[in-house]
Amino acid sequence: MGIQTLLVANRGEIALRVMRSAKARGLRTVAVYSDADRSAPHVRAADVAVRIGPTPATQSYLSIEAILDAARRTGADAVHPGYGFLSERSQFARAVTEAGLTFVGPSADVMDAMGRKDRAREIAERAGVPVVPRGEDAPFPVLVKAAAGGGGKGMRVVHRAEDLDDAIAAARREAASAFGDDTILVERYVERGRHVEVQVLADAHGHVVHLFHRDCSAQRRHQKVLEEAPAPGLSDEASRTLLESAVALSREVGYTNAGTVEFLVAGEHGREEVFFLEMNTRLQVEHPVTELAVAVGGEPLDLVDLQLGVAEGEPLPFTQDDVTIVGHAIEARVYAEDAFGGFLPQAGQASLVRWPEGPGVRVDQALEPDQTVTTAYDPMLGKVIGHGPDREAARRALVDALDRTGILGLTTNTGFLRALAASEEFRDSVVDTAWLDRNEVPAPADDPARVVAAWTDAWVARASARPGPFTSDGWRLGGEPAAMRVELDRPLSVDLAGGTVTDGDEVHQVTHHDAALHVVRLDVDDHPVTAFVNAQAGFVDVAWRGQRFLFGRRDPFSLAAAGTADGTLTAPMPGTVLAVQVAEGDEVVEGQVLGTMEAMKMELALKAPYAGVVARVGATAGEQVALGTELFHVEPHEA
């Protein structure tokens, strides 16, 4: 009997992705969750959900004991690890199989062999796979990297011999802290190389196939940003070397299930050098581009379904000759981070979430409106994938899809992804693995978004005014409405009748098309603009071309909404608590500053509405808070 109940030892979009394929096979699904994820989408999607611990991953998603206990309690007979967390921990795979369960992935012994870069290198050499020359044989610059782990930790590029000892020492410290192993490799550093990987699939009957390659060269500090399949611009010889090497390595190590062999490709077309980097013994984040660009016998791929079939002992249902490229796909990873503000992680509550739909786009995501995002886990919120018959069609589809992605209440990197995908450099496929570290992607101008915000604010205010025989703009009866003043970081003038927005010395011509469900469509200076807009008392939140713009009102009357009649002070806009100056039980006088917060580059003092006692303090210094978060509550003195 095959798998009956599958426990997904993960969260977020990958948990949902695995469950979709599992349910299509008729399997019962089990979700696990931490306290932070109690109401998360993957919990609701599963047939059964089990709490495995508090919010910190070390006490929940990284707890082997808690996950195995959940499997026992729910009668699960198989575990899919997804990616991240425990997915490449051999001790987890070993514990799952020793508990009598099926692990959907390679064996623990294979994970041990390929999880260390030094051992993987030795296996690659035995298989005849080209490897990067070692440091003692290579000229500078060299790459110092940890033998265990990945993700850029314990990695340094060294350009001068006199800096090598310090770099090795620093890499050892970082590797020991991150992986508990300070073994270091020193190899030739290939400048301006491309990161190309090969998807492999192997069963327990000796069959190994490749599913062609992907290019993941668009990286920032060794973290992938955009990925595509197939890898563009490779010569036939380089492509053949990559594919044959990946299959040979998989055979050499006795691999089963889905895996990815990563390579570095350097040099001009027709004269490329190919070097083995490492093998990822799990499903990759970027697997959707392979599913969209590659077919088997003319039918679409489902890598998770194939993983489950292999785990159940089935032979692969196709041969290498059945695998063909049928198009191109490009994936963008949407993160909760401020890409134009130092790539700092972001947290908060998403007020509006709109993912794109339609032909040429696929979205794998787990973010919903009103969902709270914390910094406790990986910041990836979802993946937007554009696809089409060729690379340019896929790129255009991706740019269009990112234009139609609207996330408000929370800052994401969507605008950065859109700008990169639309750039000439990405269009021309000249982005190498260090390109984003050498070059800045220009931030989109905020002028169009500010015009949209001002126009929408005025339009909503006018539309919500009560009509009547004496309707007026407040100064004139029965005449054409006068221009309205709008405060969005600075004063603007909006003339709805004349179709203009005046911002300082600039006058923008505006044609209104429609506005519904927070989507506004205008022509601004004869250019079509579609944006997502959420206007609140203290700010107007806009997403245009994927980028979020938050325009604060400097109107003190608007900010007064932070205090309510019952003595509760709430955040008038999303921001960061800078200081908390009182404690519960403190006596305060009217107007006393209880704390301060920063929002929209403004520092706001939160003051007691009257004399009384601080009954509740709901904020801590340094905390990021969403609109409406209760910060303080003051009880008045009794008369």
VONU-631089 format. One line per 2 residues: number of its first residue (from 0); their letters; for each residue x, y, z of C-alpha. Coordinates in steps of 0.02 Angstrom, whole numbers, plus 32768, in hexadecimal, padded with zeros to 4 digits. Example, Ala and Ser with C-alpha at 12.3 -4.5 7.8 and 13.67 -1.06 7.14 Angstrom:
! residues 2
0> as> 8267 7F1F 8186; 82AC 7FCB 8165
This chain:
! residues 639
0> mg> 8000 8000 8000; 8043 80AC 7FD3
2> iq> 803E 814E 8035; 7F95 8173 8086
4> tl> 7FB6 820B 80F4; 803C 828C 80CF
6> lv> 807F 8303 8153; 80CB 83A1 8108
8> an> 8157 83D8 817A; 8156 848D 8141
10> rg> 80EE 852B 8134; 80BE 85B3 80B9
12> ei> 80B1 859F 7FFE; 8117 84FF 7FF1
14> al> 80A4 84A8 806E; 800E 84DB 8003
16> rv> 8069 84A4 7F65; 808D 83F6 7FAA
18> mr> 7FDB 83E2 7FEA; 7F92 8409 7F3F
20> sa> 7FEE 8379 7EEE; 7FD0 8305 7F82
22> ka> 7F14 8323 7F7D; 7F13 8307 7EC1
24> rg> 7F59 8259 7EE7; 7ECE 823D 7F65
26> lr> 7F40 824A 7FFD; 7F0A 828A 80A8
28> tv> 7F74 8320 80DA; 7FB7 8359 8182
30> av> 7FF5 840A 81A5; 8065 843C 8235
32> ys> 8069 84EB 827B; 80B9 855A 82FD
34> da> 805B 85D7 8369; 807D 8660 82E8
36> dr> 802C 85F7 825F; 7F90 85BE 82BB
38> sa> 7F1D 860A 8237; 7F93 8601 81A2
40> ph> 7F53 85C8 80F6; 7FB1 8523 80F9
42> vr> 7F5D 84F6 819D; 7EB0 850F 8154
44> aa> 7EDD 84B3 80B3; 7F0C 8410 8109
46> dv> 7E96 8386 813E; 7EE4 8387 81EB
48> av> 7F52 8409 8240; 7FC0 83F2 82DA
50> ri> 8016 8475 8346; 80CE 844A 835A
52> gp> 810D 84D7 83C7; 8125 8591 83E5
54> tp> 8156 860F 835F; 8215 85F9 835C
56> at> 8241 857C 82D3; 82BC 8523 8347
58> qs> 8229 84F3 83B5; 81B1 84C7 8328
60> yl> 81DE 84AE 8271; 8290 847A 829B
62> si> 825C 8402 8326; 826D 8350 82E4
64> ea> 821C 830B 8381; 8183 837D 8371
66> il> 8169 8351 82BA; 8178 8296 82D6
68> da> 80FF 82A5 8368; 8083 82FD 82F5
70> ar> 8097 826F 8277; 8072 81ED 82FC
72> rt> 7FDB 824C 833E; 7F8D 825F 8291
74> ga> 7FB7 81B4 8249; 8026 81FD 81C1
76> da> 808B 817B 8163; 80F7 81F4 80FD
78> vh> 814D 829C 8112; 8174 831E 808C
80> pg> 81F4 839D 80CA; 81D8 8425 8046
82> yg> 8272 8495 803F; 82CD 84F2 80C8
84> fl> 82BB 84C1 817F; 82E2 8405 818D
86> se> 82DD 83DA 80D4; 8398 83B8 80C3
88> rs> 83BA 8379 8174; 83F1 82C5 8166
90> qf> 83C8 82A8 821E; 8312 82D5 81F8
92> ar> 8307 8260 8162; 8356 81D7 81CB
94> av> 82DF 81F5 825D; 8248 81EF 81E9
96> te> 8278 8148 819D; 82AA 80FE 8246
98> ag> 81FB 812B 8283; 81B6 80BC 81F9
100> lt> 817D 814D 818B; 81A2 8174 80D5
102> fv> 8213 820B 80B9; 81EC 8263 8015
104> gp> 829D 8285 7FDE; 8346 8230 7FCF
106> sa> 8390 81C0 8054; 83E7 8206 80ED
108> dv> 848C 81BA 80B1; 8480 8218 800C
110> md> 8459 82B9 806B; 84F4 829C 80D5
112> am> 855E 8283 803A; 851D 8319 7FD7
114> gr> 84FD 838E 806A; 85B6 83B1 8080
116> kd> 860B 840F 7FF4; 86B1 83B4 800D
118> ra> 8664 8306 8002; 85F3 8339 7F72
120> re> 868B 8378 7F15; 86E2 82D0 7F29
122> ia> 8648 8273 7EE8; 863D 82EA 7E54
124> er> 86F2 82CA 7E27; 86D4 820D 7E2D
126> ag> 8640 8224 7DB7; 86AB 8287 7D3C
128> vp> 864E 832A 7D5F; 86B7 83C8 7D49
130> vv> 86DB 8424 7DED; 8722 84CE 7E1A
132> pr> 87E0 84C9 7E33; 8815 84C8 7EEA
134> ge> 8864 855F 7F3A; 8915 851C 7F36
136> da> 8906 8509 7E79; 88A6 85AA 7E58
138> pf> 88DD 865F 7E43; 8886 86EA 7EA0
140> pv> 87FA 8714 7EB7; 87C5 867A 7F18
142> lv> 8723 8649 7F6E; 8729 8613 8024
144> ka> 868E 85AF 8052; 864A 853E 80D9
146> aa> 864D 8484 80B1; 85A8 846F 810D
148> gg> 8508 84D2 80F0; 84E3 8555 806E
150> gg> 847F 85F4 8050; 851E 865D 8046
152> kg> 854B 8643 80FD; 8603 8627 811D
154> mr> 8630 8669 8071; 86B1 86ED 8043
156> vv> 8700 872A 7FA0; 87B9 8752 7FB7
158> hr> 8817 87B9 7F36; 88C3 87C6 7F8B
160> ae> 8934 8744 7FD9; 8950 87B1 8073
162> dl> 8895 87AC 809A; 8881 86EF 808E
164> dd> 88A8 86C0 8143; 882E 873E 818A
166> ai> 87A6 8707 8110; 87BE 8650 813E
168> aa> 87B4 8679 81F7; 8715 86DF 81DF
170> ar> 86C6 8658 8172; 86F1 85D4 81F4
172> re> 869C 8638 827E; 8600 8653 8216
174> aa> 85F9 859E 81DD; 860E 855D 828E
176> sa> 8583 85CE 82CB; 850B 85A4 823C
178> fg> 8530 84EC 8220; 8595 84AE 82B5
180> dd> 8623 8483 823D; 86B4 84F8 8214
182> ti> 86FE 8492 8183; 872B 8509 80F5
184> lv> 874D 84F4 803B; 87B4 856D 7FD3
186> er> 8790 856A 7F18; 87AA 85D5 7E7F
188> yv> 872C 8663 7E7B; 86DD 866F 7DD0
190> er> 86B2 8725 7DB3; 8618 874F 7D4D
192> gr> 85E1 869B 7D42; 8530 865B 7D30
194> hv> 84D5 85EB 7DAA; 8486 855E 7D46
196> ev> 8433 84C7 7D95; 83EB 8424 7D55
198> qv> 834D 83D5 7D98; 8361 8319 7DAC
200> la> 82E6 8290 7DDA; 8314 81DE 7E08
202> da> 82B2 8146 7E43; 82E2 80AE 7EA9
204> hg> 82EC 8043 7E0C; 838A 808F 7DC5
206> hv> 833A 8110 7D52; 8382 81C1 7D53
208> vh> 8346 824D 7CE1; 8367 8307 7CD3
210> lf> 82DD 8386 7CB8; 8350 8404 7C64
212> hr> 839C 849C 7CB5; 8373 8540 7D0B
214> dc> 83D3 85E3 7D17; 83D7 8633 7DC5
216> sa> 845D 86B6 7DA6; 83F3 8749 7DE2
218> qr> 842F 8741 7E96; 8452 87BB 7F21
220> rh> 84D8 8785 7F9C; 84C3 86CF 7F66
222> qk> 8405 86D5 7F7C; 839E 86B3 7EDF
224> vl> 8328 873C 7EA2; 82EE 8706 7DF4
226> ee> 82F9 8657 7DAA; 82D0 8617 7CFD
228> ap> 82C4 8579 7C96; 8313 8549 7C26
230> ap> 83B9 85A3 7C41; 83CB 861D 7BB0
232> gl> 8460 8633 7B3D; 84BC 8590 7B5D
234> sd> 851C 853B 7AD2; 84E8 8489 7AA7
236> ea> 858C 8449 7AEE; 8579 84A4 7B94
238> sr> 84C4 846A 7BA3; 84F6 83B6 7B81
240> tl> 8582 83BF 7C03; 850A 8401 7C86
242> le> 8483 837F 7C68; 84F7 82EA 7C59
244> sa> 8559 831F 7CF3; 84BD 832F 7D5C
246> va> 8481 8281 7D2D; 852F 8235 7D47
248> ls> 853D 8282 7DF4; 8490 8244 7E25
250> re> 84BC 8194 7DEE; 8562 8198 7E49
252> vg> 8514 81C5 7EF0; 847D 8152 7EDC
254> yt> 83FF 81E0 7EDE; 8342 81C6 7EE7
256> na> 82B2 8242 7EDC; 82C1 82F8 7EA1
258> gt> 8363 8358 7EB0; 83C3 83E8 7E62
260> ve> 8479 83EC 7E2C; 84C0 849C 7E29
262> fl> 854C 84D8 7DB6; 85AE 8575 7D91
264> va> 85BE 85A1 7CD9; 8641 861D 7CA0
266> ge> 8682 865D 7BFB; 863A 8692 7B54
268> hg> 85BB 8631 7AF0; 860D 859A 7A9F
270> re> 86A3 85A3 7B16; 864C 858B 7BBD
272> ev> 869E 853A 7C53; 862A 84D1 7CC1
274> ff> 864F 84AF 7D79; 85ED 844B 7DF9
276> le> 85B7 84AE 7E92; 8546 8441 7EFE
278> mn> 84AB 83D5 7F01; 8409 8405 7F57
280> tr> 83B8 8367 7F98; 8305 83A7 7F97
282> lq> 8282 8400 7F30; 82BB 84AF 7EFE
284> ve> 825F 8553 7F18; 826B 856F 7E5C
286> hp> 8221 84C8 7E27; 8187 851D 7DD7
288> vt> 81EE 8560 7D45; 821E 84AD 7D17
290> el> 8169 8475 7D26; 8135 84FF 7CAD
292> av> 81C4 84F4 7C2F; 81DA 8437 7C25
294> av> 815E 83AF 7BF4; 815E 82F2 7BF2
296> gg> 810C 82A5 7B5B; 80BC 834D 7B3B
298> ep> 806A 834F 7BE8; 8090 83CD 7C73
300> ld> 8101 839B 7D02; 80D2 838E 7DBA
302> lv> 8174 8376 7E18; 8120 835D 7EC0
304> dl> 80B1 82D5 7E79; 814B 8281 7E2F
306> ql> 81A3 828F 7ED8; 8111 8237 7F2C
308> gv> 810F 81AF 7EA8; 81C8 818C 7EBF
310> ae> 81B4 818C 7F7C; 812B 8107 7F68
312> ge> 81A5 809A 7F07; 8160 80BA 7E5A
314> pl> 81D7 80BE 7DC5; 81E2 8160 7D64
316> pf> 8152 8161 7CE7; 81BF 81A4 7C59
318> tq> 826D 819B 7C0E; 82E9 8224 7BE0
320> dd> 82AC 8222 7B2B; 81FE 8257 7B66
322> vt> 823E 82F9 7BB5; 8234 8396 7B49
324> iv> 823D 8453 7B5C; 8195 84A1 7B2E
326> gh> 81AE 8558 7B5C; 8201 85CE 7BD7
328> ai> 81D7 8604 7C89; 821F 8687 7D00
330> ea> 81FC 868D 7DBB; 8207 8721 7E32
332> rv> 8213 8705 7EEE; 81A5 8780 7F4D
334> ya> 81F1 87A6 7FF7; 81BB 880F 808C
336> ed> 8250 8883 807F; 8277 8937 8052
338> af> 82E1 891E 7FB6; 8300 89D9 7FA0
340> gg> 8324 89F2 8059; 83B6 897E 8078
342> fl> 8353 88DD 805C; 831D 88E0 8112
344> pq> 829C 885C 8144; 81EC 889F 815C
346> ag> 8161 886D 81CF; 80AE 88A3 81E4
348> qa> 7FFC 8881 81AF; 7FCE 887B 80F8
350> sl> 7F34 88E7 80DE; 7F1B 88C2 8025
352> vr> 7F5E 882D 7FC2; 7F3F 8818 7F08
354> wp> 7F9D 8792 7EA8; 7F96 8791 7DEA
356> eg> 7F2E 8715 7D88; 7F16 86E5 7CD3
358> pg> 7F73 8697 7C41; 8030 8697 7C4A
360> vr> 803C 86A5 7D07; 8045 862C 7D99
362> vd> 8049 865F 7E4F; 807D 85F0 7EE1
364> qa> 805A 8653 7F80; 8017 864E 8032
366> le> 7FF4 8706 8058; 7F43 8744 8077
368> pd> 7EF5 87EB 80A8; 7F01 8811 8163
370> qt> 7F89 878E 8179; 8015 87BB 81F0
372> vt> 80C6 879E 81B2; 8150 878B 8232
374> ta> 820D 8786 8225; 8210 86DD 827B
376> yd> 821C 867E 81D5; 825E 868E 8125
378> pm> 8217 872F 80D9; 81D8 86DF 8037
380> lg> 811E 86FF 8021; 8104 86B0 7F78
382> kv> 8144 8696 7EC7; 8104 86E8 7E28
384> ig> 8130 8689 7D89; 811C 86C8 7CD7
386> hg> 811F 864B 7C49; 810D 8646 7B8E
388> pd> 814C 85F6 7AEE; 81F6 864E 7AF8
390> re> 825F 86B0 7B74; 8225 875E 7B40
392> aa> 816F 872A 7B4A; 818E 86E3 7BF8
394> rr> 81EB 8781 7C2F; 815F 87F3 7BF3
396> al> 80DF 8784 7C48; 8141 8791 7CEB
398> vd> 814F 884F 7CE1; 8094 885B 7CC1
400> al> 806E 87E3 7D50; 80D8 8849 7DCA
402> dr> 807E 88E6 7D90; 7FDD 888F 7DC4
404> tg> 8021 885C 7E6F; 7FE2 88CD 7EF9
406> il> 8016 88B6 7FAE; 7FEF 8943 8028
408> gl> 8009 8954 80E3; 80AE 88FA 80D1
410> tt> 814A 8929 806F; 8187 88A6 7FF2
412> nt> 820C 889A 7F6B; 818C 888E 7EDE
414> gf> 81BB 8936 7E93; 8272 8904 7E94
416> lr> 8249 8861 7E3B; 81E2 88BD 7DB9
418> al> 826D 893B 7D98; 82EF 88B0 7D87
420> aa> 8283 8845 7D14; 825F 88DF 7CA8
422> se> 8316 8914 7C9E; 837B 890D 7BFD
424> ef> 8401 88A5 7C54; 8388 881C 7C85
426> rd> 8332 8826 7BDC; 83DA 880D 7B86
428> sv> 840B 8781 7BFF; 84AE 87D2 7C37
430> vd> 848C 87C1 7CF3; 8510 8756 7D4A
432> ta> 8513 871B 7DFF; 8566 87BA 7E3F
434> wl> 850C 8837 7DD0; 8493 886E 7E57
436> dr> 8523 8885 7ED0; 857B 88F8 7E53
438> ne> 84E4 8957 7E13; 844E 89AE 7E5D
440> vp> 83A0 8996 7E19; 8356 8A45 7E16
442> ap> 82C0 8A60 7E85; 8221 8A93 7E29
444> ad> 81F1 8B4A 7E35; 8167 8B72 7EB0
446> dp> 8117 8BFE 7E4B; 8096 8B93 7DED
448> ar> 8065 8B3B 7E8E; 8053 8BE1 7EEA
450> vv> 7FE5 8C25 7E5F; 7F78 8B89 7E69
452> aa> 7F6F 8B98 7F26; 7F3E 8C4F 7F22
454> wt> 7EBD 8C38 7E97; 7E6F 8BA1 7EED
456> da> 7E6A 8BF9 7F95; 7E0F 8C8D 7F4B
458> wv> 7D9C 8C20 7EE0; 7D68 8BB6 7F76
460> ar> 7D4B 8C51 7FE1; 7CDD 8CA0 7F5A
462> as> 7C81 8BFD 7F35; 7C59 8BE2 7FED
464> ar> 7C13 8C92 8005; 7B56 8C93 8017
466> pg> 7AFF 8CD8 7F7E; 7A77 8D59 7F96
468> pf> 7A2E 8DFC 7F55; 7AAF 8E61 7FB3
470> ts> 7B46 8DF6 7F89; 7BE2 8E61 7F8F
472> dg> 7C9D 8E53 7F9B; 7C91 8EB5 803D
474> wr> 7CAC 8F62 7FF1; 7C3B 8F75 7F5B
476> lg> 7B88 8F3E 7F3E; 7B57 8EF1 7E99
478> ge> 7BFB 8F14 7E40; 7C7F 8EA0 7DFA
480> pa> 7CD8 8E48 7E8A; 7D79 8E9D 7EB9
482> am> 7E1F 8E42 7EBC; 7E39 8DDB 7F59
484> rv> 7ED4 8DE1 7FC6; 7F1D 8D37 7FF0
486> el> 7FAB 8D1A 806B; 801B 8C87 803A
488> dr> 80C8 8CA9 8082; 80B1 8D54 8032
490> pl> 801A 8DB8 7FF7; 7FCE 8D92 7F4D
492> sv> 7F3B 8DE0 7EF4; 7EBB 8D72 7E9C
494> dl> 7E40 8DB9 7E1D; 7DC7 8D2C 7DF8
496> ag> 7D60 8D93 7D7E; 7DF9 8DD2 7D20
498> gt> 7E54 8D2C 7D25; 7EF7 8D69 7D74
500> vt> 7F64 8D44 7E0A; 7FDC 8DCF 7E38
502> dg> 8078 8D9C 7E98; 80E4 8E33 7EB8
504> de> 8112 8E7B 7E0E; 80D9 8DE1 7DAF
506> vh> 802A 8DD0 7D6A; 7FF6 8D20 7D38
508> qv> 7F66 8CFF 7CC1; 7EF5 8C73 7D00
510> th> 7E6B 8C11 7CAA; 7E05 8BA3 7D1D
512> hd> 7DCF 8AFA 7CD7; 7D91 8A93 7D6A
514> aa> 7DAD 8A6B 7E20; 7D66 89D4 7E79
516> lh> 7D9F 895B 7F00; 7E3B 89C2 7F22
518> vv> 7E74 89BA 7E6B; 7E84 8A65 7E18
520> rl> 7E9F 8A7E 7D5C; 7ED3 8B29 7D1E
522> dv> 7F30 8B7C 7C91; 7FB7 8BEB 7CDB
524> dd> 8004 8C61 7C5B; 7FC4 8BED 7BD2
526> hp> 8013 8B52 7C20; 7FA1 8AC7 7C60
528> vt> 7FB7 8AA5 7D1A; 7F67 8A18 7D7B
530> af> 7F84 8A17 7E36; 7F43 89C8 7ED5
532> vn> 7F0E 8A4B 7F55; 7EDB 8A47 800C
534> aq> 7EB3 8AF3 8056; 7EAD 8B00 8114
536> ag> 7EA0 8B8D 8191; 7F5B 8B9E 81AA
538> fv> 7FA0 8B68 8101; 7F80 8B2D 804F
540> dv> 7FCF 8A87 8020; 7FF2 8A69 7F66
542> aw> 803C 89D8 7F03; 8072 8A06 7E53
544> rg> 80DC 8996 7DE4; 80EC 8925 7E7A
546> qr> 813D 89AA 7EE6; 80E7 89E3 7F85
548> fl> 80E1 8A9E 7FA9; 80A1 8ADC 8051
550> fg> 8071 8B93 8054; 8051 8BDB 8101
552> rr> 7FE2 8C6D 812A; 8031 8CF7 818F
554> dp> 7F85 8D33 81C2; 7F81 8D2F 8281
556> fs> 7EC4 8D19 827C; 7ED9 8C77 821C
558> la> 7F5C 8C3A 8296; 7EE9 8C63 8326
560> aa> 7E8B 8BC5 82F6; 7F13 8B67 8353
562> gt> 7EB4 8B8F 83F4; 7E03 8B52 8414
564> ad> 7D80 8B8C 848F; 7D9C 8AF9 8504
566> gt> 7E54 8B23 8520; 7E9C 8AA4 84A6
568> lt> 7F2B 8AE0 8438; 7F47 8A7E 8398
570> ap> 7FCA 8A8B 8310; 7F8B 8B0C 8292
572> mp> 7FF1 8ABA 8209; 806B 8A29 81F6
574> gt> 8113 8A50 8245; 8195 8A28 82C9
576> vl> 8186 8A49 8383; 821E 8AB1 83B2
578> av> 8202 8AC0 846E; 8189 8A90 84F8
580> qv> 8194 8B0C 8586; 8112 8AC8 8600
582> ae> 80E4 8A24 8652; 803E 89DB 8685
584> gd> 8002 8A2D 8727; 805C 8AD2 8708
586> ev> 8000 8B74 872F; 7FFF 8BEA 869A
588> ve> 7FC0 8C9A 867A; 7F62 8CD6 85E0
590> gq> 7FD8 8CEE 854D; 8065 8C88 859A
592> vl> 80CB 8C28 8519; 80B0 8B6F 8531
594> gt> 8120 8B38 84A2; 815B 8B64 83F4
596> me> 8152 8B0D 834E; 819D 8B2C 82A3
598> am> 8131 8B20 8208; 8146 8B6B 815C
600> km> 81EC 8BB6 8195; 818C 8C19 8217
602> el> 81A1 8C07 82D3; 80F8 8C04 8329
604> al> 80DE 8C24 83E3; 8051 8BBE 8430
606> ka> 8007 8C25 84BD; 7F8E 8C01 8549
608> py> 7EE1 8C42 851B; 7EBE 8C70 85D0
610> ag> 7F02 8C59 867F; 7EF4 8BA8 86C0
612> vv> 7F4B 8B01 86D6; 7FA0 8A9A 864E
614> ar> 7F36 89FB 864B; 7F8A 89A4 85B9
616> vg> 802D 89B3 8558; 8022 8952 84B4
618> at> 80C7 8983 8465; 8181 8968 847D
620> ag> 820F 89D3 843B; 824D 8999 8392
622> eq> 81AB 893F 8367; 815E 8956 82BA
624> va> 80A4 8974 82CA; 8013 8973 824F
626> lg> 7F8D 89F7 823A; 7F14 89F0 82CC
628> te> 7F85 8990 8343; 7F57 89BC 83F6
630> lf> 7FEF 8A0F 8444; 7FAF 8A59 84E8
632> hv> 7F0F 8A63 854D; 7EF3 8AE8 85D1
634> ep> 7E6A 8ADD 8653; 7E30 8B8A 8690
636> he> 7E33 8BBB 8746; 7D8B 8BA4 8797
638> a> 7D2E 8C46 87B6
